[in-house]
Amino acid sequence: MNTKAGFLNTAKTLAEALPFLQRYDGAIIVIKLGGHAMTDLTAMKSFARDIVLMKQCNVNPIIIHGGGPMINATLAKLDITSSFHEGKRITTEEIMEVVEMVLSGKVNKSIVSALNEQGGKAVGLSGKDSSLIYCEQDTPELGCVGKIMEINPEVLNSFIDSDFIPVVAPIGYGNNSKTYNINGDTVAGALASSLSADRLLLLTDVEGVKSSKGSLIPQLDPMRARKLIKDGVISEGMIPKVNTSLDAIENGVRASVIIDGRVEHSCLLELFTSHGAGTLFRNS
């Protein structure tokens, strides 16, 4: 609103954000981009603008992305059948070639372009670059699905306190030049732990963790979270995200948040306001 009242409201919002801007000055924030924020062009533009603003405020965002829908679409075009085992894609050598092409190519570069169009300086990487993510095979049944064995964060550390925003595709390497497909949430958690990040933000298409009555739980500690899993309150696809958050806070990450990526400016709401935008996990 181009009125004096509108400008004053903007100024008030900026002033109220000051303590949060000071709190996260120089902080490392690892963000897993997924769901609606990835597949909708308007949402992607908004997300990219928020990340560039974050960088402008001397925060160090590191983006990890998935790309399941894009992989499925490409496999369908190529008439390649894909199946899943316990929620993980069975990845043959043929499918692995497509997965790497889509994740490291099309998806990664589209995110990099979106950030650059908003005035950022984004750089696309995969876990194979600079030996970032070393893997071994998860299980023989899954084929080229990797289990993370070692993180070498040197290349990411080189971007800290620079002008560049790294965007990482969840692809790893193994012995004999083997390439592995890795779950994006798992990669985000492992990278956040290796960097002792201040925050891990997992963007998804749900409000956060819900109680047995269906209401949002704004904060959880490990003991209560595990009880909710045991009791079946946390179930299905939310379990791996919760486990990723718990692993992260037990391995050097100050806090993790499962965020509703459908909410506009959700990352900014979480970091720079007292409102928050999901379920926060922190050690009690």
C-alpha positions in Angstrom: 0.0 0.0 0.0 1.6 3.2 -1.2 0.4 5.4 1.7 2.1 6.9 4.7 0.4 4.3 6.9 1.7 1.5 4.6 5.2 2.7 4.7 5.1 3.1 8.5 3.9 -0.5 8.8 6.8 -1.6 6.6 9.3 0.3 8.8 7.7 -1.1 12.0 8.1 -4.7 10.6 11.8 -4.1 9.8 12.4 -2.6 13.2 10.7 -5.6 15.0 12.9 -7.9 12.9 16.2 -6.4 14.3 16.7 -8.8 17.2 16.2 -11.7 14.9 18.6 -10.3 12.3 21.2 -9.9 15.1 20.5 -13.4 16.4 21.2 -15.0 13.0 24.1 -12.8 11.9 26.6 -15.1 10.3 24.6 -18.2 11.1 24.6 -21.3 8.8 21.0 -22.3 7.8 20.6 -25.6 5.9 17.3 -25.7 4.0 15.8 -28.8 2.4 13.6 -27.5 -0.5 10.7 -29.8 -1.5 7.0 -30.0 -2.2 4.9 -27.0 -3.4 7.8 -24.6 -3.1 9.7 -26.6 -5.8 6.9 -27.3 -8.2 5.1 -24.0 -8.5 6.8 -21.2 -10.4 5.3 -18.4 -8.3 6.3 -20.2 -5.1 9.8 -20.8 -6.4 10.2 -17.1 -7.2 9.1 -16.2 -3.7 11.4 -18.7 -2.1 14.3 -17.5 -4.1 13.7 -13.9 -3.2 13.5 -14.9 0.5 16.8 -16.8 0.3 18.6 -13.8 -1.4 17.2 -11.5 1.3 18.5 -13.9 3.9 22.0 -13.8 2.3 21.8 -10.0 2.2 21.2 -10.1 5.9 24.5 -11.9 6.5 22.9 -15.3 6.9 24.6 -18.3 5.2 21.9 -20.4 3.5 22.7 -23.8 2.0 20.0 -25.3 -0.1 19.4 -29.1 -0.6 16.7 -30.2 -3.0 14.8 -33.2 -4.0 13.0 -33.8 -7.3 10.8 -36.9 -7.1 8.0 -35.6 -9.3 10.4 -34.4 -12.0 12.2 -37.8 -11.9 8.9 -39.6 -12.3 7.9 -37.4 -15.2 11.1 -38.0 -17.0 11.0 -41.8 -16.4 7.5 -41.8 -17.8 8.6 -40.0 -21.0 11.4 -42.5 -21.5 9.0 -45.4 -20.8 11.1 -46.6 -17.9 9.2 -48.4 -15.1 10.1 -47.4 -11.6 9.0 -49.0 -8.3 9.5 -48.4 -4.6 10.5 -50.4 -1.5 9.6 -49.1 1.9 9.3 -45.6 0.5 12.6 -45.6 -1.3 13.0 -45.7 -5.1 14.5 -49.0 -6.4 17.3 -47.4 -8.5 18.8 -49.6 -11.2 21.8 -48.4 -13.2 19.5 -47.2 -16.0 17.3 -45.3 -13.5 20.4 -43.8 -11.8 21.4 -42.2 -15.0 18.0 -40.5 -15.3 18.0 -39.5 -11.6 21.4 -37.8 -11.9 20.5 -36.1 -15.1 17.3 -34.7 -13.6 18.6 -33.8 -10.1 22.1 -32.5 -11.0 20.9 -31.0 -14.3 17.4 -29.8 -14.8 16.2 -29.4 -11.1 19.5 -28.0 -9.7 20.0 -25.5 -12.4 16.4 -24.3 -12.3 16.9 -23.4 -8.6 20.2 -21.8 -9.3 18.6 -19.7 -12.1 15.7 -18.7 -9.8 18.2 -17.4 -7.1 20.3 -15.6 -9.7 17.3 -13.9 -11.2 16.5 -12.4 -7.8 20.0 -11.0 -7.5 21.8 -13.8 -5.8 25.0 -15.6 -6.7 24.0 -19.3 -6.6 26.3 -22.2 -7.4 25.0 -25.7 -8.3 26.7 -28.8 -6.8 26.1 -32.5 -6.2 27.5 -34.7 -3.5 30.0 -35.9 -6.1 31.7 -32.5 -6.3 34.8 -32.1 -4.3 34.1 -35.6 -2.7 31.3 -34.0 -0.7 29.2 -37.1 0.1 30.7 -40.6 0.2 28.2 -43.4 0.2 27.9 -47.2 0.4 25.0 -49.1 -1.0 22.0 -48.9 1.3 20.7 -52.4 0.6 21.0 -54.7 -2.4 17.2 -54.6 -3.0 17.4 -50.9 -3.6 20.2 -50.9 -6.1 22.0 -47.6 -6.5 20.5 -46.0 -3.3 23.2 -44.7 -1.1 23.8 -44.8 2.7 25.9 -41.8 3.7 29.1 -42.8 5.3 31.2 -39.6 5.3 30.7 -35.9 4.6 33.6 -33.7 3.5 32.2 -30.2 4.0 35.3 -28.4 2.8 33.7 -27.2 -0.4 30.7 -25.9 1.5 32.9 -24.2 4.1 34.5 -22.3 1.3 31.1 -20.6 0.6 30.5 -19.5 4.2 30.8 -15.8 4.6 31.1 -15.4 0.8 28.6 -13.9 -1.6 27.7 -17.4 -3.0 24.7 -19.6 -2.2 25.4 -23.3 -2.7 22.6 -25.5 -4.1 23.2 -29.2 -3.5 21.6 -32.1 -5.4 21.3 -35.3 -3.3 23.7 -37.5 -5.3 26.6 -39.3 -3.7 29.7 -41.2 -4.9 31.1 -44.5 -3.8 34.0 -46.8 -4.6 34.9 -47.5 -8.2 33.2 -44.3 -9.4 29.8 -45.6 -8.3 27.0 -43.0 -8.2 24.2 -43.2 -5.6 20.8 -41.7 -5.2 20.2 -40.4 -1.6 17.1 -39.2 0.2 17.1 -35.4 0.2 16.0 -35.0 3.8 18.8 -37.4 4.9 21.4 -35.3 2.9 20.1 -32.1 4.5 20.4 -33.5 8.0 23.9 -34.9 7.4 25.2 -31.7 5.9 23.7 -29.6 8.7 25.4 -31.8 11.3 28.7 -31.7 9.5 28.6 -27.9 9.5 27.2 -27.6 13.0 24.4 -25.5 11.5 22.3 -23.2 13.6 19.1 -24.3 11.9 17.9 -27.1 9.7 14.7 -26.2 7.8 12.7 -29.0 6.1 10.2 -27.5 3.8 7.2 -29.8 3.1 3.5 -29.7 2.2 2.0 -30.1 5.6 1.6 -27.6 8.5 4.0 -29.5 10.7 3.7 -32.3 13.3 0.1 -32.8 14.4 -1.2 -34.0 17.8 -3.7 -36.8 18.1 -6.4 -34.2 18.0 -5.1 -32.7 14.7 -3.7 -29.5 16.0 -0.2 -28.3 15.2 2.5 -29.1 17.8 4.8 -26.0 17.7 7.7 -27.5 19.6 9.0 -31.0 20.4 11.9 -32.4 22.3 13.4 -35.8 21.5 11.7 -37.7 24.3 8.2 -36.5 23.4 8.8 -37.0 19.7 9.8 -40.6 20.1 6.8 -41.2 22.3 4.5 -39.8 19.6 6.1 -42.1 17.0 5.7 -45.1 19.4 2.1 -44.2 20.0 1.4 -43.9 16.2 0.6 -40.2 16.4 3.5 -39.4 14.1 3.3 -41.9 11.3 4.0 -42.7 7.6 5.9 -40.0 5.7 6.4 -37.8 8.7 8.5 -40.3 10.6 11.6 -39.9 8.4 11.4 -36.1 8.6 11.1 -36.3 12.4 14.0 -38.8 12.6 16.1 -36.5 10.4 15.4 -33.6 12.8 16.2 -35.7 15.9 19.5 -37.0 14.4 20.4 -33.4 13.5 19.9 -31.9 16.9 21.7 -34.8 18.5 24.7 -34.2 16.2 25.5 -30.6 16.5 22.6 -28.7 14.9 21.1 -26.2 17.3 17.5 -26.7 16.2 15.5 -28.2 13.3 12.1 -27.2 12.0 9.6 -29.0 9.8 8.1 -26.0 7.9 4.9 -25.7 5.8 6.5 -24.6 2.5 3.0 -23.7 1.1 3.0 -20.7 3.4 4.4 -17.6 1.6 7.7 -16.4 3.2 7.7 -19.4 5.6 11.5 -19.3 6.0 11.5 -15.6 6.9 8.6 -16.2 9.3 10.6 -18.9 11.0 13.8 -17.0 11.3 13.0 -13.4 11.6 9.7 -13.3 13.6 8.3 -14.7 16.8 5.5 -16.4 14.9 7.3 -19.4 13.4 5.9 -21.6 10.6 6.0 -25.3 11.7 7.2 -27.7 14.4 10.6 -26.9 16.0 12.8 -29.6 17.4 15.3 -28.7 20.1 17.0 -30.6 22.9 15.2 -29.9 26.2 
